Amino acid sequence: MPGLPANDNMYEFTAPFQNPSGSPIRELFKYLAEPGMISFAGGYPASDLFDVEGLQQAAARAYQDANLCLQYGPTDGLPRLKHELVNLMTRRGVSCSPNEMLVTTGSQQGLDLLLRVLVNPGDVVLTEQPAYPATLQALRLQQANIVSLPVDAHGLDVDYLATLLASGTIARPKLLYTVPTFANPTGATITRERRIALLKLAVQYQFVIVEDDPYGDLRFSGDAVPSILSLAAQVDGSRDWVVHFASLSKIVAPGLRVGWTIAPAEIARRCVIAKQTVDLCSTPWTQAIAAEYLADGALERHLPRITAMYGRKCEALSDALHSELGGALEFHRPEGGMFVWARLNENDSGSVIDASALLQRAIENKVIFVPGKAFFADKVDAASLRLSFAAPGIADIEEGVRRLKRAYGAWPDTGRTYTRNTDGR
């Protein structure tokens, strides 16, 4: 009837969007506008570490060809940028050709395109648990059957995966999604040995390994581990089963929205066709800026500054958590990336504080973090939480932990707690 307000029942939404949920992390961003708020929440790179001058110079050089910047570009990416990205991947130990590469609007678009061309409703997709929430969101919207796999301090438990596959208790998986280096949220890195074993499983059971690698260049301690894609050269037939995502968002600037996918040619070709229906092409202007920035060698010059500062920030957060919260929580100190994954310990009665409830007390103390439940497909660990050390300064990190201590210490006896199950959750 004309004039009546719209409501959800008026429209025949597709099944995935009948009752969709948004990003649980972005729901926290409304608190960033509050005066004095310190955020350990979003995975934002430090804006004071952006190479503003280097990008300004790259932008000026790029705009000398104004028509290229302002006109539509090829769907798979500007040839100049693809050339520079191929060179970058060569420095990372990966040999690839331009027809295996697709430039995307951030690596998240790469995942969206891949799911469109490979995953049917009901297909089994394996993920680490805990996992990146946007990936879980994308898989749910694609109506995939998500099967979660455990992780430890050394990343994905590949032995568990081998046993699971050998048992035949699940259908053959279509994909396995992993952030193998400085994972979001755990900060863990899969060992070289596990990566090789994973490649062998992919060949044996014929599933695609989706390697998401936005943080690999952000190592500030320890020895580098080759990417899964680079190690595929050591396992016969495995290159056919690896799709690699990378991005400039965490190492240059997220505002460029420059990511890229490296995939077997037939997968890449179909992703290009899928992208044609989404945005025709990623922005040529920012692609041209990125190409100039990479060609100048600016990334290699600037990265040490970023990694050195992130190392100091990670140390500051880790030291503050130890000194201020002591035995109240446990965590693994990463060797790179942007995140510390922590878990609240049991009290004397065998109960632990629910991190989601603690967040509300933390907000009152002007500090935010992401409760761990956002990262679980199932079997939620309500005592877990993710802290990002990248964006805040060292003084804010130390003050933020003191505020967390106040929030934790002010917890009333009647506060929201739960008792762990016998399986540790």
N, C-alpha and C positions, 0 to 999 in steps of 0.2 A: 504494500500500500504506500503510495507516495507520501513523503514527509516523515515516515517512521524512521527512527535511528537504526543503523545497521547493527547486526549481531552475528556471532559466529555461525549460528544455525542457518543463516540465509545463503551461505556459499558452500559449494561442494568442493572443499579442499582435497588435494591429493592425500593419500594415506600418510606419508611422512610429515605433512604439515598440518594435520588435523589438531594435534596438540604438541607443537614443537616447543623446545626449550632453548633459550639463548646461551651464550657463553657464560659460565659461572664466574669466570675471571673478569670479564668486562662488566659484569654487574657490580663489581667493586669499584669501578672507576669513578662512580658518582662521589665517592668519598675523597677523591684527590683534590676536589675544589675546596674542601674545608680548610680553613687557615690552620697552619701548623701541622697538618697531617704528614706523617712519615710513612712511605709505602715500601714494603717488601713484596708487594703483590705482583704487578704486571711484569712480564719479561721485556721491559723496555731497556734498550741500550742507554748508556749515559750520554745525554745530549751535550754535556760539556766536553765530551771527547770526539764529537763530530769534527771531521776535517773540513771546516767551513771554507777556509781559504782555498784548499785544494779543490773542493767541489765548485767553488765560484770560478776558479780558473778553468776547470774542465767545462763548466757550463758556457763560459765565454767562447772557448774554442769550438764547442759543439754548435753554438748558434751562428757560427760563421757560415754554416750550411743551413740557413733558416728554413728552406723548403723541406729538407729532410726532417727537421724537428717538428714542423707544423703539419705535415701531410700524413696520411695513413702510411703504415709500413707493412712489411711482410708479416703474415700471421706467426711464423716460426721465429721471428726476431730479426733485427737489423744484422746484415752480414758482418759489419764491422764489430759489433758487440759479440756476435758468436765467435768470431776469430779471436778476440781477446779472452773470451771465456774458455775456448779450447786451449789457449796458452796457459791460462790459470789452472785448468785441470791437469795439464801436463806437469806443471810445477807441483801439483798434488799427487803425482804418480799415476795419473790416469790418461790413457791414450783414447781419444774419441774423435769422431768425425762430425762435421756440421749436420749431417742428415740424421744423426742420433740425438741431436740437441733441439730443445724447444725453449725459447725464452718465455717466461710467464710473469704475470702480475703478482709477484711474490711466490714463494714455493707452495703456499697453501693452494693457489690455483692449480699448480701441478698435480697435487693430490686429488683435487676435485675432478680434473680432466681424466686422470687415470682411473678413478672409480667409475666414471661415466662409461669408459670404453671397456672395462674389464669385469666389473662386479655386478652381477644380477642379484635381485632380491633373494635372500636365503643363502647366498654363497658364504662359505666359511672364510673369515678373515682373522688372522692371528695378530694379536697386539701384545706388547709388553704391558704389565700391570705393576705399578701405575703407568699411565700413558698420557700423552698430550691431549687435553680436552677437545681441542678443535678437530683432532683426528677422530675421536670417538663420536663427536657430533656429526661429522661428515659420514662416517660409516653407518650411523643410525638412520640418517636421512636417505642413504642409499639402500637401506633395509638389509644390510649385511648381517650375517650371523657371526657376532663377535665372540671369539674364544680367546681369553686372556691367558698369558703365560707369566710365571713368576720371574722376578729379577733379584739379584743380590748386589753386593758391592762391586762385582765385576760384570754387571749388566745381565743380559738375557740368559736364563738358565737353559742352555742348548741341550744338555743331557736330558732334562725334563721333556723338552720338545721332541727329542729323538724317541723317547719312550712312549710319548703320547701318539706320535705318528705310527710307530710300530704296532701299537695296540689295536689300531683300527677303530678306536672309540669315537672318532670324529670323521666326517667326510673329508675328502682331499681338500686342503685349503687352496683358495685362489691366490691369496696374498699373505705375506707377513710384513707388518709395518714395524719399523724400529728406528729409534734415534740412538745409534750405537756409540756416539762420541759425546760425552757430557750431556747425557739424556735430560730431557725435560719431562718429568720434574726431578728425577733422582740425582742428576749430575754424574751418574755412573758411566763408565766406558767399557764396552765389551772387549775382552782380550783378543789378541790376534788368533790364538788357538780356537777360541769359540767362533770367531768369524769364519775361519776355514771350515770348521765343522758345520756351520750353518750353510755355507755354500754347497757343501756336499749333500746336505739334506735337501736343499732346493733342487738340485739335479736329480736326486733319487726320487723325490715325490712330486717334482714338477710344479712348484709354486713360485711365485714372484716375490723376491725380497725387495721391499721398498725401503731404501736407505735414505732417511731424512738427515741431512748434515748441515744445519745452519750454524753450528757452534764449533766445528772442527778446528778452525783457525784460532780459537780463543784459549789455547793452552798456555798456562802460566807456570806449570811445574810438571815434572815427570817426563817420560819418553813418549814421543808420538807413536800412535798406532795407525797403520795404513787403513784407508777406507775399505769397506767391503767391496766396492767397485774395483779398486786397484788390486785387491787380493784375488779377484775373479780370474786374473791371468794365470794363477797357480792351480786352479781347479778346472779340469777339462769340462767344457760345456756350460760352465756356470754363468758366463757373461750373458747368455741368453735369458737368464732368470733374475737379473738385477736391474732395478730402476732406481736412479739416484737423483735426489732433490738437493739443491743448494740455493743460496740466497746471499744478497749483499745487505740484507736488512740488519743483521746483527754486527756486521764487521765494517760497514760503511754508513748507511743511513736507511731506516725503514721507509722514509718518505719517497725514496726512489722507486719503491715497489718493483725491484728487479730480482727475479728468481730464474732458475733454469732447471730443466729436466733432462737427464741423459737416460735414454732407454733404447732397447733394441729397435731397429729401424721401423718395423711394422707397428710396434706399439706407439712410437713417436709420431708416425704418420697419422694414425687414428686420433691421437691427442691433438694434433694440429687441426684436424677436421672438427673435432669437438670444440676447440677454442674459437674457430670461425663463428660458431653460433653464440658464443659468450660475449666477446668484446672485439672481434675482428683482429685486433693486434694489441699488444701492450704498448704503452705510450712511447712513441719514437723519441720524443724530446728527452725523457729521462734515460732511455736506452743509450742515446747518443752521449749524454753526460757520463754515464757509467763507462762507456767504451773509451772516452777520452781519459777518464780517471785511471782506468786500468792500464791503458797504453802508456801513460806517463810514468808508471811505476809507483804511483802515489800510495796504493794500498800496501805494498811491501814496506814502504817507508813509514807508514802510519801505524800499521798493526802492532809493532812492539810497544808503542805508547799505550794502546788499548789494553793489551794483555798484561803489561806491567801494572797498570792501575787496577785492573780486575783482580790480579793476584793480591794486591794490597787490600782491596775491599773484602775479598773472600777471607783473608787472614783476620781482618778486623771483625768481621761477623762471627767467624769461628771462635776467636778469642773471647769476644763479648758473650757469646752463648755459654761458653765454658765458665767464665767468671761470674756471670750474673744469674744463670739458671742452673748451672751445675748438674746435679743428677736428675733434674726435672725432665730432661729430654736427652735423646741420643741422636746422633747424626753422623753422616759420612762426609768428610771434607773432600770436595772434588779437586781435580788437578786442572780444571779449566771450565769454560762455560759461564753460566750466569746464576746458577741455582744451588741452594743447600736444601736437602730433603731431611726433615727431622720428624721425630716421633716422641710424643709425650709418654713418659714412663708411668708405671703403676705407682700408686701411693701404698701406704701400709695396709690398707684394706683390700688391696687387689683391684682397685678401680682406677680409671684414668679419666682425665677431663676430655670431653668431646671438643675437638679443635674448632668446630663450627660455633659452638657456644662460647669458647674462649675468644673467638674473633669479635663477638659483640662486646665483650669486656675490653678487648684491645682497642676497638674503635672509640670507646669512651675515653681511652688514654691516648688517643691521637696516633695510633699506629695500626697498619693493616698488613695482612698476609693472606695467602690462599689456603683454606682448609683442604686437606688431602682428599676429601671425598670427591672433589671435582675431577680427579684423575683416575677414577676407578670405573671400569665397566660393570663390575660385580664385586661381591665380597668386600665391601668398603671397609677400610681401616680408618675409623673415625678419629683416631688419635694422631694422625699424621698431618703434616703441614709443609708447604713449600715457601721458602724465603728467597727472594731475589736480591742479590747484593749489587747488581750492575748499576742501577740508576741513582740511588742515594749516595751522597758524599760520606766520607769516613766518619765525620762528626755526627751526621744523622744516623748512620748505622749504629754507632755506639749508643746514642740517645734512644734510638728506636728499640734496641734490646733492653735498655733500662725500663722503657715503657711496657714492654712485654712482661718483664719481671713484675712490675706493679700490677699488671692485669692478672697475671698468674697468682701472685701472692694475695690478691684481694678476693680470691675465689672463696665463696662461702661454703660451709659444710653441706648446705643443701643444693649446691650448684649441680649443673647437669653433668653427670658422669655416666660411665657404663663399665661393665665388667667384661673383660676379654673372654672369648670362647676358648675352649681347650685347644683349638687349632691356631691360636695366636691372634685372632682378629677381634 
